[in-house]
Amino acid sequence: MTEENARTKRPRYPMPDFIKRALEERGLLHEYQVRPDYQQNDYIGWITRAKRLETQAKRLDQMLDELELGGVYMNMEHPSSRKR
């Protein structure tokens, strides 16, 4: 556990290659990187904890759609990420 993890008590998930590739293919890597660290980490953990590949794909698609749309985080309104 890193010092940061000890303070937050939440695991920090590394970004898997398949997620990075999907972000790059859709041109959304920057949109992902400007989100707060906790959102980046939540998305990665939520996607990778899925047991079925179909569920992982569905969650990945949701994240990509939310980043593309802006103003949404985990199906909740997120005004600070709204696109102008």
C-alpha positions in Angstrom: 0.0 0.0 0.0 1.5 3.4 -1.0 1.5 6.4 1.3 -1.4 7.9 -0.8 -3.4 4.7 -0.4 -2.8 4.7 3.3 -4.3 8.2 3.6 -7.3 7.6 1.4 -7.9 3.9 2.4 -9.0 3.3 -1.2 -7.1 1.1 -3.6 -5.5 2.9 -6.5 -6.2 1.0 -9.7 -3.7 1.0 -12.6 -5.1 1.7 -16.0 -5.3 -1.5 -18.1 -4.1 -1.3 -21.7 -7.6 -2.1 -23.1 -9.0 1.0 -21.4 -6.2 3.3 -22.5 -6.6 2.0 -26.1 -10.4 2.7 -26.0 -9.8 6.2 -24.7 -7.3 6.9 -27.4 -9.4 5.4 -30.2 -12.3 7.6 -29.2 -10.1 10.6 -28.7 -11.1 10.9 -25.1 -7.8 10.5 -23.2 -7.7 14.2 -22.4 -11.3 14.2 -21.2 -10.4 11.3 -18.9 -7.2 13.0 -17.6 -9.0 16.3 -16.7 -11.5 14.5 -14.5 -10.6 14.4 -10.8 -8.3 11.6 -9.6 -11.1 9.9 -7.6 -13.3 9.7 -10.8 -10.5 8.3 -12.8 -9.9 5.7 -10.2 -13.6 4.9 -9.7 -14.1 4.3 -13.4 -11.0 2.0 -13.6 -12.1 0.0 -10.5 -15.7 -0.2 -11.6 -14.8 -1.5 -15.1 -12.1 -4.0 -14.0 -14.0 -5.4 -11.1 -16.7 -6.8 -13.5 -16.5 -10.5 -13.6 -18.0 -10.9 -17.1 -16.3 -9.5 -20.2 -19.8 -8.4 -21.4 -20.2 -6.3 -18.2 -16.7 -4.9 -18.6 -17.5 -3.8 -22.1 -20.8 -2.3 -21.1 -19.2 -0.3 -18.3 -16.3 0.8 -20.6 -18.9 2.0 -23.1 -20.7 3.9 -20.4 -17.5 5.7 -19.3 -16.6 6.6 -22.8 -20.1 7.9 -23.5 -20.1 10.0 -20.3 -16.7 11.5 -21.1 -17.8 12.3 -24.7 -21.0 13.9 -23.5 -19.6 15.7 -20.5 -21.6 16.8 -17.4 -22.2 13.2 -16.3 -20.3 10.9 -13.9 -21.6 7.4 -13.2 -25.1 8.2 -14.5 -25.2 11.3 -12.2 -25.2 14.9 -13.2 -21.7 16.4 -12.9 -21.9 20.1 -13.7 -18.2 20.8 -13.5 -17.4 18.5 -16.4 -20.1 19.9 -18.6 -18.9 20.9 -22.0 -19.3 24.5 -23.1 
